[in-house]
């Protein structure tokens, strides 16, 4: 079958399916199913607690300075 033989509804369905497949490819999580090391999990939980209480992280300028970068 060729595209010219499709009805409008069949063509729309084909386009919809193609878009969904493409989005799934782009949005796929490469880390899905992997385990998080306990120390990383703990760091993430502590970071979440700090943010929940309004504490901010390290300023971007300071991070740049640590790595020898210039922050604009």
CHARMM-style PDB file with segment names, atoms N, HN, CA, C and O in Angstrom:
ATOM      1  N   UNK     1       0.847  -1.179   0.000  1.00  0.00      PROA
ATOM      2  CA  UNK     1       0.000   0.000   0.000  1.00  0.00      PROA
ATOM      3  C   UNK     1       0.895   1.246   0.000  1.00  0.00      PROA
ATOM      4  O   UNK     1       1.949   1.255   0.635  1.00  0.00      PROA
ATOM      5  N   UNK     2       0.486   2.260  -0.689  1.00  0.00      PROA
ATOM      6  HN  UNK     2      -0.371   2.253  -1.205  1.00  0.00      PROA
ATOM      7  CA  UNK     2       1.206   3.520  -0.763  1.00  0.00      PROA
ATOM      8  C   UNK     2       0.419   4.595  -0.031  1.00  0.00      PROA
ATOM      9  O   UNK     2      -0.784   4.467   0.193  1.00  0.00      PROA
ATOM     10  N   UNK     3       1.122   5.654   0.335  1.00  0.00      PROA
ATOM     11  HN  UNK     3       2.100   5.759   0.153  1.00  0.00      PROA
ATOM     12  CA  UNK     3       0.473   6.748   1.049  1.00  0.00      PROA
ATOM     13  C   UNK     3      -0.702   7.304   0.247  1.00  0.00      PROA
ATOM     14  O   UNK     3      -1.729   7.663   0.822  1.00  0.00      PROA
ATOM     15  N   UNK     4      -0.560   7.375  -1.041  1.00  0.00      PROA
ATOM     16  HN  UNK     4       0.274   7.083  -1.508  1.00  0.00      PROA
ATOM     17  CA  UNK     4      -1.646   7.919  -1.878  1.00  0.00      PROA
ATOM     18  C   UNK     4      -2.924   7.087  -1.780  1.00  0.00      PROA
ATOM     19  O   UNK     4      -4.006   7.565  -2.121  1.00  0.00      PROA
ATOM     20  N   UNK     5      -2.800   5.835  -1.313  1.00  0.00      PROA
ATOM     21  HN  UNK     5      -1.921   5.446  -1.036  1.00  0.00      PROA
ATOM     22  CA  UNK     5      -3.959   4.958  -1.206  1.00  0.00      PROA
ATOM     23  C   UNK     5      -4.642   5.045   0.164  1.00  0.00      PROA
ATOM     24  O   UNK     5      -5.692   4.435   0.370  1.00  0.00      PROA
ATOM     25  N   UNK     6      -4.053   5.799   1.101  1.00  0.00      PROA
ATOM     26  HN  UNK     6      -3.201   6.295   0.933  1.00  0.00      PROA
ATOM     27  CA  UNK     6      -4.613   5.904   2.446  1.00  0.00      PROA
ATOM     28  C   UNK     6      -5.767   6.897   2.485  1.00  0.00      PROA
ATOM     29  O   UNK     6      -5.796   7.872   1.734  1.00  0.00      PROA
ATOM     30  N   UNK     7      -6.707   6.630   3.368  1.00  0.00      PROA
ATOM     31  HN  UNK     7      -6.683   5.838   3.978  1.00  0.00      PROA
ATOM     32  CA  UNK     7      -7.766   7.614   3.614  1.00  0.00      PROA
ATOM     33  C   UNK     7      -7.165   8.707   4.504  1.00  0.00      PROA
ATOM     34  O   UNK     7      -6.074   8.543   5.049  1.00  0.00      PROA
ATOM     35  N   UNK     8      -7.875   9.800   4.642  1.00  0.00      PROA
ATOM     36  HN  UNK     8      -8.762   9.933   4.200  1.00  0.00      PROA
ATOM     37  CA  UNK     8      -7.410  10.883   5.510  1.00  0.00      PROA
ATOM     38  C   UNK     8      -7.233  10.376   6.930  1.00  0.00      PROA
ATOM     39  O   UNK     8      -6.242  10.697   7.584  1.00  0.00      PROA
ATOM     40  N   UNK     9      -8.182   9.589   7.412  1.00  0.00      PROA
ATOM     41  HN  UNK     9      -8.988   9.328   6.880  1.00  0.00      PROA
ATOM     42  CA  UNK     9      -8.093   9.058   8.778  1.00  0.00      PROA
ATOM     43  C   UNK     9      -6.901   8.113   8.931  1.00  0.00      PROA
ATOM     44  O   UNK     9      -6.220   8.142   9.956  1.00  0.00      PROA
ATOM     45  N   UNK    10      -6.647   7.297   7.947  1.00  0.00      PROA
ATOM     46  HN  UNK    10      -7.201   7.274   7.115  1.00  0.00      PROA
ATOM     47  CA  UNK    10      -5.495   6.393   8.004  1.00  0.00      PROA
ATOM     48  C   UNK    10      -4.186   7.175   7.983  1.00  0.00      PROA
ATOM     49  O   UNK    10      -3.239   6.816   8.682  1.00  0.00      PROA
ATOM     50  N   UNK    11      -4.127   8.231   7.191  1.00  0.00      PROA
ATOM     51  HN  UNK    11      -4.896   8.523   6.623  1.00  0.00      PROA
ATOM     52  CA  UNK    11      -2.933   9.068   7.134  1.00  0.00      PROA
ATOM     53  C   UNK    11      -2.712   9.772   8.467  1.00  0.00      PROA
ATOM     54  O   UNK    11      -1.584   9.841   8.956  1.00  0.00      PROA
ATOM     55  N   UNK    12      -3.783  10.295   9.054  1.00  0.00      PROA
ATOM     56  HN  UNK    12      -4.699  10.239   8.657  1.00  0.00      PROA
ATOM     57  CA  UNK    12      -3.670  10.935  10.371  1.00  0.00      PROA
ATOM     58  C   UNK    12      -3.169   9.942  11.410  1.00  0.00      PROA
ATOM     59  O   UNK    12      -2.311  10.277  12.227  1.00  0.00      PROA
ATOM     60  N   UNK    13      -3.697   8.732  11.384  1.00  0.00      PROA
ATOM     61  HN  UNK    13      -4.394   8.460  10.721  1.00  0.00      PROA
ATOM     62  CA  UNK    13      -3.269   7.701  12.337  1.00  0.00      PROA
ATOM     63  C   UNK    13      -1.790   7.368  12.147  1.00  0.00      PROA
ATOM     64  O   UNK    13      -1.060   7.188  13.121  1.00  0.00      PROA
ATOM     65  N   UNK    14      -1.355   7.287  10.898  1.00  0.00      PROA
ATOM     66  HN  UNK    14      -1.948   7.433  10.106  1.00  0.00      PROA
ATOM     67  CA  UNK    14       0.049   7.010  10.598  1.00  0.00      PROA
ATOM     68  C   UNK    14       0.948   8.128  11.112  1.00  0.00      PROA
ATOM     69  O   UNK    14       1.990   7.869  11.714  1.00  0.00      PROA
ATOM     70  N   UNK    15       0.543   9.365  10.873  1.00  0.00      PROA
ATOM     71  HN  UNK    15      -0.304   9.576  10.384  1.00  0.00      PROA
ATOM     72  CA  UNK    15       1.319  10.515  11.349  1.00  0.00      PROA
ATOM     73  C   UNK    15       1.365  10.524  12.869  1.00  0.00      PROA
ATOM     74  O   UNK    15       2.428  10.722  13.458  1.00  0.00      PROA
ATOM     75  N   UNK    16       0.216  10.310  13.509  1.00  0.00      PROA
ATOM     76  HN  UNK    16      -0.648  10.149  13.031  1.00  0.00      PROA
ATOM     77  CA  UNK    16       0.133  10.287  14.972  1.00  0.00      PROA
ATOM     78  C   UNK    16       1.067   9.218  15.540  1.00  0.00      PROA
ATOM     79  O   UNK    16       1.807   9.482  16.488  1.00  0.00      PROA
ATOM     80  N   UNK    17       1.037   8.033  14.977  1.00  0.00      PROA
ATOM     81  HN  UNK    17       0.436   7.819  14.207  1.00  0.00      PROA
ATOM     82  CA  UNK    17       1.889   6.934  15.434  1.00  0.00      PROA
ATOM     83  C   UNK    17       3.368   7.282  15.261  1.00  0.00      PROA
ATOM     84  O   UNK    17       4.186   6.990  16.133  1.00  0.00      PROA
ATOM     85  N   UNK    18       3.701   7.900  14.145  1.00  0.00      PROA
ATOM     86  HN  UNK    18       3.037   8.137  13.436  1.00  0.00      PROA
ATOM     87  CA  UNK    18       5.086   8.289  13.882  1.00  0.00      PROA
ATOM     88  C   UNK    18       5.566   9.339  14.876  1.00  0.00      PROA
ATOM     89  O   UNK    18       6.685   9.254  15.382  1.00  0.00      PROA
ATOM     90  N   UNK    19       4.726  10.324  15.156  1.00  0.00      PROA
ATOM     91  HN  UNK    19       3.816  10.394  14.745  1.00  0.00      PROA
ATOM     92  CA  UNK    19       5.080  11.371  16.119  1.00  0.00      PROA
ATOM     93  C   UNK    19       5.278  10.767  17.503  1.00  0.00      PROA
ATOM     94  O   UNK    19       6.242  11.102  18.191  1.00  0.00      PROA
ATOM     95  N   UNK    20       4.378   9.884  17.917  1.00  0.00      PROA
ATOM     96  HN  UNK    20       3.595   9.612  17.358  1.00  0.00      PROA
ATOM     97  CA  UNK    20       4.493   9.247  19.233  1.00  0.00      PROA
ATOM     98  C   UNK    20       5.788   8.446  19.333  1.00  0.00      PROA
ATOM     99  O   UNK    20       6.493   8.541  20.338  1.00  0.00      PROA
ATOM    100  N   UNK    21       6.108   7.668  18.318  1.00  0.00      PROA
ATOM    101  HN  UNK    21       5.535   7.592  17.502  1.00  0.00      PROA
ATOM    102  CA  UNK    21       7.347   6.881  18.323  1.00  0.00      PROA
ATOM    103  C   UNK    21       8.571   7.787  18.416  1.00  0.00      PROA
ATOM    104  O   UNK    21       9.514   7.494  19.151  1.00  0.00      PROA
ATOM    105  N   UNK    22       8.551   8.882  17.670  1.00  0.00      PROA
ATOM    106  HN  UNK    22       7.785   9.120  17.073  1.00  0.00      PROA
ATOM    107  CA  UNK    22       9.676   9.819  17.672  1.00  0.00      PROA
ATOM    108  C   UNK    22       9.832  10.466  19.038  1.00  0.00      PROA
ATOM    109  O   UNK    22      10.948  10.567  19.548  1.00  0.00      PROA
ATOM    110  N   UNK    23       8.737  10.904  19.636  1.00  0.00      PROA
ATOM    111  HN  UNK    23       7.831  10.822  19.222  1.00  0.00      PROA
ATOM    112  CA  UNK    23       8.799  11.507  20.976  1.00  0.00      PROA
ATOM    113  C   UNK    23       9.297  10.511  22.010  1.00  0.00      PROA
ATOM    114  O   UNK    23      10.097  10.864  22.877  1.00  0.00      PROA
ATOM    115  N   UNK    24       8.840   9.285  21.930  1.00  0.00      PROA
ATOM    116  HN  UNK    24       8.190   8.998  21.226  1.00  0.00      PROA
ATOM    117  CA  UNK    24       9.304   8.257  22.868  1.00  0.00      PROA
ATOM    118  C   UNK    24      10.809   8.050  22.746  1.00  0.00      PROA
ATOM    119  O   UNK    24      11.496   7.861  23.750  1.00  0.00      PROA
ATOM    120  N   UNK    25      11.321   8.085  21.522  1.00  0.00      PROA
ATOM    121  HN  UNK    25      10.763   8.239  20.706  1.00  0.00      PROA
ATOM    122  CA  UNK    25      12.763   7.947  21.322  1.00  0.00      PROA
ATOM    123  C   UNK    25      13.530   9.087  21.984  1.00  0.00      PROA
ATOM    124  O   UNK    25      14.567   8.861  22.607  1.00  0.00      PROA
ATOM    125  N   UNK    26      13.017  10.317  21.848  1.00  0.00      PROA
ATOM    126  HN  UNK    26      12.174  10.500  21.342  1.00  0.00      PROA
ATOM    127  CA  UNK    26      13.694  11.481  22.417  1.00  0.00      PROA
ATOM    128  C   UNK    26      13.550  11.551  23.934  1.00  0.00      PROA
ATOM    129  O   UNK    26      14.462  12.008  24.622  1.00  0.00      PROA
ATOM    130  N   UNK    27      12.425  11.108  24.453  1.00  0.00      PROA
ATOM    131  HN  UNK    27      11.683  10.737  23.894  1.00  0.00      PROA
ATOM    132  CA  UNK    27      12.140  11.254  25.880  1.00  0.00      PROA
ATOM    133  C   UNK    27      12.498  10.025  26.700  1.00  0.00      PROA
ATOM    134  O   UNK    27      12.273  10.002  27.910  1.00  0.00      PROA
ATOM    135  N   UNK    28      13.042   9.023  26.070  1.00  0.00      PROA
ATOM    136  HN  UNK    28      13.225   9.042  25.087  1.00  0.00      PROA
ATOM    137  CA  UNK    28      13.404   7.797  26.768  1.00  0.00      PROA
ATOM    138  C   UNK    28      14.465   8.084  27.831  1.00  0.00      PROA
ATOM    139  O   UNK    28      15.408   8.835  27.585  1.00  0.00      PROA
ATOM    140  N   UNK    29      14.308   7.493  28.993  1.00  0.00      PROA
ATOM    141  HN  UNK    29      13.542   6.883  29.192  1.00  0.00      PROA
ATOM    142  CA  UNK    29      15.253   7.684  30.093  1.00  0.00      PROA
ATOM    143  C   UNK    29      16.325   6.606  30.021  1.00  0.00      PROA
ATOM    144  O   UNK    29      16.033   5.433  30.253  1.00  0.00      PROA
ATOM    145  N   UNK    30      17.574   6.988  29.701  1.00  0.00      PROA
ATOM    146  HN  UNK    30      17.811   7.941  29.513  1.00  0.00      PROA
ATOM    147  CA  UNK    30      18.638   5.992  29.584  1.00  0.00      PROA
ATOM    148  C   UNK    30      18.996   5.331  30.920  1.00  0.00      PROA
ATOM    149  O   UNK    30      19.643   4.283  30.941  1.00  0.00      PROA
ATOM    150  N   UNK    31      18.576   5.941  32.028  1.00  0.00      PROA
ATOM    151  HN  UNK    31      18.051   6.792  32.011  1.00  0.00      PROA
ATOM    152  CA  UNK    31      18.885   5.389  33.352  1.00  0.00      PROA
ATOM    153  C   UNK    31      17.745   4.568  33.939  1.00  0.00      PROA
ATOM    154  O   UNK    31      17.842   4.079  35.065  1.00  0.00      PROA
ATOM    155  N   UNK    32      16.669   4.417  33.181  1.00  0.00      PROA
ATOM    156  HN  UNK    32      16.591   4.814  32.266  1.00  0.00      PROA
ATOM    157  CA  UNK    32      15.517   3.673  33.681  1.00  0.00      PROA
ATOM    158  C   UNK    32      15.924   2.248  34.047  1.00  0.00      PROA
ATOM    159  O   UNK    32      16.575   1.548  33.270  1.00  0.00      PROA
ATOM    160  N   UNK    33      15.527   1.840  35.244  1.00  0.00      PROA
ATOM    161  HN  UNK    33      14.998   2.408  35.875  1.00  0.00      PROA
ATOM    162  CA  UNK    33      15.809   0.488  35.700  1.00  0.00      PROA
ATOM    163  C   UNK    33      17.148   0.335  36.395  1.00  0.00      PROA
ATOM    164  O   UNK    33      17.433  -0.721  36.960  1.00  0.00      PROA
ATOM    165  N   UNK    34      17.975   1.371  36.364  1.00  0.00      PROA
ATOM    166  HN  UNK    34      17.743   2.229  35.905  1.00  0.00      PROA
ATOM    167  CA  UNK    34      19.271   1.291  37.029  1.00  0.00      PROA
ATOM    168  C   UNK    34      19.120   1.673  38.495  1.00  0.00      PROA
ATOM    169  O   UNK    34      18.228   2.436  38.863  1.00  0.00      PROA
ATOM    170  N   UNK    35      19.995   1.137  39.315  1.00  0.00      PROA
ATOM    171  HN  UNK    35      20.720   0.516  39.016  1.00  0.00      PROA
ATOM    172  CA  UNK    35      19.974   1.420  40.745  1.00  0.00      PROA
ATOM    173  C   UNK    35      20.809   2.668  41.051  1.00  0.00      PROA
ATOM    174  O   UNK    35      21.829   2.917  40.409  1.00  0.00      PROA
ATOM    175  N   UNK    36      20.365   3.437  42.029  1.00  0.00      PROA
ATOM    176  HN  UNK    36      19.536   3.235  42.551  1.00  0.00      PROA
ATOM    177  CA  UNK    36      21.119   4.597  42.489  1.00  0.00      PROA
ATOM    178  C   UNK    36      21.958   4.150  43.683  1.00  0.00      PROA
ATOM    179  O   UNK    36      21.467   3.497  44.603  1.00  0.00      PROA
ATOM    180  N   UNK    37      23.224   4.519  43.641  1.00  0.00      PROA
ATOM    181  HN  UNK    37      23.623   5.050  42.894  1.00  0.00      PROA
ATOM    182  CA  UNK    37      24.097   4.156  44.765  1.00  0.00      PROA
ATOM    183  C   UNK    37      23.567   4.823  46.030  1.00  0.00      PROA
ATOM    184  O   UNK    37      23.070   5.948  45.970  1.00  0.00      PROA
ATOM    185  N   UNK    38      23.665   4.142  47.180  1.00  0.00      PROA
ATOM    186  HN  UNK    38      24.069   3.229  47.229  1.00  0.00      PROA
ATOM    187  CA  UNK    38      23.113   4.683  48.428  1.00  0.00      PROA
ATOM    188  C   UNK    38      23.629   6.081  48.768  1.00  0.00      PROA
ATOM    189  O   UNK    38      22.861   6.920  49.238  1.00  0.00      PROA
ATOM    190  N   UNK    39      24.920   6.343  48.536  1.00  0.00      PROA
ATOM    191  HN  UNK    39      25.544   5.661  48.154  1.00  0.00      PROA
ATOM    192  CA  UNK    39      25.459   7.658  48.890  1.00  0.00      PROA
ATOM    193  C   UNK    39      24.898   8.760  47.991  1.00  0.00      PROA
ATOM    194  O   UNK    39      24.717   9.894  48.435  1.00  0.00      PROA
ATOM    195  N   UNK    40      24.626   8.431  46.743  1.00  0.00      PROA
ATOM    196  HN  UNK    40      24.772   7.510  46.382  1.00  0.00      PROA
ATOM    197  CA  UNK    40      24.026   9.410  45.830  1.00  0.00      PROA
ATOM    198  C   UNK    40      22.576   9.658  46.225  1.00  0.00      PROA
ATOM    199  O   UNK    40      22.106  10.796  46.209  1.00  0.00      PROA
ATOM    200  N   UNK    41      21.877   8.598  46.576  1.00  0.00      PROA
ATOM    201  HN  UNK    41      22.258   7.674  46.590  1.00  0.00      PROA
ATOM    202  CA  UNK    41      20.488   8.733  47.013  1.00  0.00      PROA
ATOM    203  C   UNK    41      20.416   9.626  48.250  1.00  0.00      PROA
ATOM    204  O   UNK    41      19.530  10.474  48.357  1.00  0.00      PROA
ATOM    205  N   UNK    42      21.346   9.434  49.181  1.00  0.00      PROA
ATOM    206  HN  UNK    42      22.065   8.745  49.095  1.00  0.00      PROA
ATOM    207  CA  UNK    42      21.370  10.237  50.402  1.00  0.00      PROA
ATOM    208  C   UNK    42      21.629  11.715  50.068  1.00  0.00      PROA
ATOM    209  O   UNK    42      20.990  12.604  50.631  1.00  0.00      PROA
ATOM    210  N   UNK    43      22.564  11.965  49.154  1.00  0.00      PROA
ATOM    211  HN  UNK    43      23.083  11.243  48.697  1.00  0.00      PROA
ATOM    212  CA  UNK    43      22.854  13.345  48.759  1.00  0.00      PROA
ATOM    213  C   UNK    43      21.628  14.008  48.134  1.00  0.00      PROA
ATOM    214  O   UNK    43      21.344  15.176  48.400  1.00  0.00      PROA
ATOM    215  N   UNK    44      20.909  13.264  47.309  1.00  0.00      PROA
ATOM    216  HN  UNK    44      21.139  12.315  47.093  1.00  0.00      PROA
ATOM    217  CA  UNK    44      19.709  13.806  46.680  1.00  0.00      PROA
ATOM    218  C   UNK    44      18.617  14.111  47.711  1.00  0.00      PROA
ATOM    219  O   UNK    44      17.938  15.134  47.627  1.00  0.00      PROA
ATOM    220  N   UNK    45      18.459  13.217  48.675  1.00  0.00      PROA
ATOM    221  HN  UNK    45      19.010  12.385  48.744  1.00  0.00      PROA
ATOM    222  CA  UNK    45      17.457  13.440  49.721  1.00  0.00      PROA
ATOM    223  C   UNK    45      17.811  14.662  50.565  1.00  0.00      PROA
ATOM    224  O   UNK    45      16.935  15.454  50.911  1.00  0.00      PROA
ATOM    225  N   UNK    46      19.094  14.816  50.896  1.00  0.00      PROA
ATOM    226  HN  UNK    46      19.806  14.172  50.615  1.00  0.00      PROA
ATOM    227  CA  UNK    46      19.526  15.974  51.678  1.00  0.00      PROA
ATOM    228  C   UNK    46      19.330  17.266  50.890  1.00  0.00      PROA
ATOM    229  O   UNK    46      18.922  18.285  51.447  1.00  0.00      PROA
ATOM    230  N   UNK    47      19.618  17.216  49.607  1.00  0.00      PROA
ATOM    231  HN  UNK    47      19.949  16.388  49.155  1.00  0.00      PROA
ATOM    232  CA  UNK    47      19.424  18.390  48.750  1.00  0.00      PROA
ATOM    233  C   UNK    47      17.944  18.766  48.698  1.00  0.00      PROA
ATOM    234  O   UNK    47      17.594  19.944  48.759  1.00  0.00      PROA
ATOM    235  N   UNK    48      17.089  17.769  48.586  1.00  0.00      PROA
ATOM    236  HN  UNK    48      17.373  16.812  48.536  1.00  0.00      PROA
ATOM    237  CA  UNK    48      15.641  18.018  48.555  1.00  0.00      PROA
ATOM    238  C   UNK    48      15.180  18.664  49.863  1.00  0.00      PROA
ATOM    239  O   UNK    48      14.366  19.587  49.842  1.00  0.00      PROA
ATOM    240  N   UNK    49      15.695  18.187  51.006  1.00  0.00      PROA
ATOM    241  HN  UNK    49      16.356  17.437  51.024  1.00  0.00      PROA
ATOM    242  CA  UNK    49      15.333  18.764  52.305  1.00  0.00      PROA
ATOM    243  C   UNK    49      15.768  20.220  52.386  1.00  0.00      PROA
ATOM    244  O   UNK    49      15.006  21.076  52.838  1.00  0.00      PROA
ATOM    245  N   UNK    50      17.008  20.505  51.943  1.00  0.00      PROA
ATOM    246  HN  UNK    50      17.626  19.810  51.577  1.00  0.00      PROA
ATOM    247  CA  UNK    50      17.509  21.879  51.990  1.00  0.00      PROA
ATOM    248  C   UNK    50      16.641  22.801  51.146  1.00  0.00      PROA
ATOM    249  O   UNK    50      16.302  23.904  51.577  1.00  0.00      PROA
ATOM    250  N   UNK    51      16.283  22.358  49.958  1.00  0.00      PROA
ATOM    251  HN  UNK    51      16.558  21.463  49.608  1.00  0.00      PROA
ATOM    252  CA  UNK    51      15.455  23.191  49.075  1.00  0.00      PROA
ATOM    253  C   UNK    51      14.058  23.388  49.673  1.00  0.00      PROA
ATOM    254  O   UNK    51      13.469  24.460  49.533  1.00  0.00      PROA
ATOM    255  N   UNK    52      13.532  22.356  50.337  1.00  0.00      PROA
ATOM    256  HN  UNK    52      14.011  21.486  50.451  1.00  0.00      PROA
ATOM    257  CA  UNK    52      12.193  22.463  50.937  1.00  0.00      PROA
ATOM    258  C   UNK    52      12.180  23.494  52.059  1.00  0.00      PROA
ATOM    259  O   UNK    52      11.146  24.108  52.326  1.00  0.00      PROA
ATOM    260  N   UNK    53      13.321  23.688  52.716  1.00  0.00      PROA
ATOM    261  HN  UNK    53      14.161  23.189  52.499  1.00  0.00      PROA
ATOM    262  CA  UNK    53      13.398  24.663  53.811  1.00  0.00      PROA
ATOM    263  C   UNK    53      13.877  26.024  53.321  1.00  0.00      PROA
ATOM    264  O   UNK    53      14.116  26.929  54.120  1.00  0.00      PROA
ATOM    265  N   UNK    54      14.018  26.165  51.994  1.00  0.00      PROA
ATOM    266  HN  UNK    54      13.824  25.429  51.345  1.00  0.00      PROA
ATOM    267  CA  UNK    54      14.391  27.452  51.432  1.00  0.00      PROA
ATOM    268  C   UNK    54      15.878  27.688  51.284  1.00  0.00      PROA
ATOM    269  O   UNK    54      16.294  28.752  50.826  1.00  0.00      PROA
ATOM    270  N   UNK    55      16.681  26.715  51.663  1.00  0.00      PROA
ATOM    271  HN  UNK    55      16.343  25.850  52.035  1.00  0.00      PROA
ATOM    272  CA  UNK    55      18.132  26.878  51.517  1.00  0.00      PROA
ATOM    273  C   UNK    55      18.507  26.763  50.050  1.00  0.00      PROA
ATOM    274  O   UNK    55      17.958  25.945  49.313  1.00  0.00      PROA
ATOM    275  N   UNK    56      19.432  27.579  49.651  1.00  0.00      PROA
ATOM    276  HN  UNK    56      19.878  28.244  50.250  1.00  0.00      PROA
ATOM    277  CA  UNK    56      19.876  27.557  48.267  1.00  0.00      PROA
ATOM    278  C   UNK    56      21.166  26.765  48.166  1.00  0.00      PROA
ATOM    279  O   UNK    56      21.854  26.544  49.162  1.00  0.00      PROA
ATOM    280  N   UNK    57      21.482  26.345  46.966  1.00  0.00      PROA
ATOM    281  HN  UNK    57      20.922  26.524  46.156  1.00  0.00      PROA
ATOM    282  CA  UNK    57      22.717  25.616  46.714  1.00  0.00      PROA
ATOM    283  C   UNK    57      23.897  26.567  46.576  1.00  0.00      PROA
ATOM    284  O   UNK    57      23.841  27.716  47.014  1.00  0.00      PROA
ATOM    285  N   UNK    58      24.947  26.080  45.973  1.00  0.00      PROA
ATOM    286  HN  UNK    58      24.993  25.146  45.618  1.00  0.00      PROA
ATOM    287  CA  UNK    58      26.147  26.875  45.768  1.00  0.00      PROA
ATOM    288  C   UNK    58      25.886  27.830  44.604  1.00  0.00      PROA
ATOM    289  O   UNK    58      25.407  27.402  43.554  1.00  0.00      PROA
ATOM    290  N   UNK    59      26.193  29.108  44.774  1.00  0.00      PROA
ATOM    291  HN  UNK    59      26.583  29.456  45.627  1.00  0.00      PROA
ATOM    292  CA  UNK    59      25.984  30.058  43.669  1.00  0.00      PROA
ATOM    293  C   UNK    59      26.793  29.663  42.436  1.00  0.00      PROA
ATOM    294  O   UNK    59      27.907  29.152  42.551  1.00  0.00      PROA
ATOM    295  N   UNK    60      26.229  29.901  41.271  1.00  0.00      PROA
ATOM    296  HN  UNK    60      25.324  30.316  41.178  1.00  0.00      PROA
ATOM    297  CA  UNK    60      26.882  29.534  40.018  1.00  0.00      PROA
ATOM    298  C   UNK    60      28.257  30.182  39.892  1.00  0.00      PROA
ATOM    299  O   UNK    60      29.190  29.576  39.364  1.00  0.00      PROA
ATOM    300  N   UNK    61      28.378  31.411  40.376  1.00  0.00      PROA
ATOM    301  HN  UNK    61      27.621  31.903  40.805  1.00  0.00      PROA
ATOM    302  CA  UNK    61      29.666  32.100  40.304  1.00  0.00      PROA
ATOM    303  C   UNK    61      30.743  31.325  41.057  1.00  0.00      PROA
ATOM    304  O   UNK    61      31.882  31.219  40.601  1.00  0.00      PROA
ATOM    305  N   UNK    62      30.368  30.782  42.222  1.00  0.00      PROA
ATOM    306  HN  UNK    62      29.444  30.868  42.592  1.00  0.00      PROA
ATOM    307  CA  UNK    62      31.333  30.029  43.025  1.00  0.00      PROA
ATOM    308  C   UNK    62      31.716  28.714  42.342  1.00  0.00      PROA
ATOM    309  O   UNK    62      32.882  28.320  42.360  1.00  0.00      PROA
ATOM    310  N   UNK    63      30.749  28.046  41.750  1.00  0.00      PROA
ATOM    311  HN  UNK    63      29.802  28.366  41.735  1.00  0.00      PROA
ATOM    312  CA  UNK    63      31.035  26.802  41.035  1.00  0.00      PROA
ATOM    313  C   UNK    63      31.984  27.080  39.874  1.00  0.00      PROA
ATOM    314  O   UNK    63      32.949  26.346  39.663  1.00  0.00      PROA
ATOM    315  N   UNK    64      31.708  28.134  39.129  1.00  0.00      PROA
ATOM    316  HN  UNK    64      30.924  28.731  39.300  1.00  0.00      PROA
ATOM    317  CA  UNK    64      32.575  28.499  38.005  1.00  0.00      PROA
ATOM    318  C   UNK    64      33.984  28.775  38.486  1.00  0.00      PROA
ATOM    319  O   UNK    64      34.958  28.343  37.870  1.00  0.00      PROA
ATOM    320  N   UNK    65      34.086  29.497  39.588  1.00  0.00      PROA
ATOM    321  HN  UNK    65      33.295  29.849  40.089  1.00  0.00      PROA
ATOM    322  CA  UNK    65      35.402  29.833  40.145  1.00  0.00      PROA
ATOM    323  C   UNK    65      36.175  28.573  40.525  1.00  0.00      PROA
ATOM    324  O   UNK    65      37.374  28.470  40.266  1.00  0.00      PROA
ATOM    325  N   UNK    66      35.477  27.610  41.145  1.00  0.00      PROA
ATOM    326  HN  UNK    66      34.503  27.693  41.355  1.00  0.00      PROA
ATOM    327  CA  UNK    66      36.124  26.349  41.547  1.00  0.00      PROA
ATOM    328  C   UNK    66      36.722  25.602  40.362  1.00  0.00      PROA
ATOM    329  O   UNK    66      37.745  24.930  40.491  1.00  0.00      PROA
ATOM    330  N   UNK    67      36.069  25.728  39.201  1.00  0.00      PROA
ATOM    331  HN  UNK    67      35.238  26.275  39.097  1.00  0.00      PROA
ATOM    332  CA  UNK    67      36.523  25.018  38.013  1.00  0.00      PROA
ATOM    333  C   UNK    67      37.347  25.906  37.082  1.00  0.00      PROA
ATOM    334  O   UNK    67      37.638  25.532  35.946  1.00  0.00      PROA
ATOM    335  N   UNK    68      37.710  27.067  37.572  1.00  0.00      PROA
ATOM    336  HN  UNK    68      37.473  27.371  38.495  1.00  0.00      PROA
ATOM    337  CA  UNK    68      38.545  27.960  36.781  1.00  0.00      PROA
ATOM    338  C   UNK    68      37.823  28.590  35.612  1.00  0.00      PROA
ATOM    339  O   UNK    68      38.447  28.932  34.608  1.00  0.00      PROA
ATOM    340  N   UNK    69      36.522  28.747  35.729  1.00  0.00      PROA
ATOM    341  HN  UNK    69      36.015  28.470  36.545  1.00  0.00      PROA
ATOM    342  CA  UNK    69      35.716  29.321  34.649  1.00  0.00      PROA
ATOM    343  C   UNK    69      35.318  30.742  34.991  1.00  0.00      PROA
ATOM    344  O   UNK    69      35.365  31.145  36.153  1.00  0.00      PROA
ATOM    345  N   UNK    70      34.935  31.489  33.999  1.00  0.00      PROA
ATOM    346  HN  UNK    70      34.897  31.162  33.054  1.00  0.00      PROA
ATOM    347  CA  UNK    70      34.474  32.852  34.197  1.00  0.00      PROA
ATOM    348  C   UNK    70      32.953  32.861  34.077  1.00  0.00      PROA
ATOM    349  O   UNK    70      32.397  32.361  33.100  1.00  0.00      PROA
ATOM    350  N   UNK    71      32.286  33.433  35.077  1.00  0.00      PROA
ATOM    351  HN  UNK    71      32.737  33.839  35.871  1.00  0.00      PROA
ATOM    352  CA  UNK    71      30.829  33.517  35.070  1.00  0.00      PROA
ATOM    353  C   UNK    71      30.428  34.923  34.657  1.00  0.00      PROA
ATOM    354  O   UNK    71      30.937  35.905  35.199  1.00  0.00      PROA
ATOM    355  N   UNK    72      29.532  35.020  33.713  1.00  0.00      PROA
ATOM    356  HN  UNK    72      29.119  34.223  33.272  1.00  0.00      PROA
ATOM    357  CA  UNK    72      29.098  36.351  33.237  1.00  0.00      PROA
ATOM    358  C   UNK    72      27.856  36.789  33.918  1.00  0.00      PROA
ATOM    359  OT1 UNK    72      27.352  37.878  33.643  1.00  0.00      PROA
TER     360      UNK     72
END
